[in-house]
Amino acid sequence: MDSNKALSLLGVDPNNLVWTDLSLCSGLETNLFYDAYESSSEVATVVDDLCLSCQVMTQCLLYGVENGEWGTWGGVYLTSGKPDKNKNSHKTDDIWEDLRRRIGEQSIF
């Protein structure tokens, strides 16, 4: 099956495709990436795992940084577009290393 037909079956117009159309979180409750992430370490861990397995994680994180967003973007909780040390304190050194590797020279950490 060609990619245009597959996208059409998913309800995505290949001519108007944007990175958010490919995100794993598309259609999920947005509160998971804001208040629920802040208040539950279990939710934060699940969201981190989801984001780190997403094919558009880098685009998402960079969008959050460039637009001064808050909440979880690309697996990193941001406050005014900057990583929030307190809300990301549950992350291991391995997770931070993976994030740095994935965003490459565009490092924000």
Summary of the structure (lengths in Angstrom):
residues: 109
radius of gyration: 14.7
end to end distance: 40.4
largest distance: 45.8
contacts: 280
relative contact order: 0.12
helix: 54%
strand: 8%
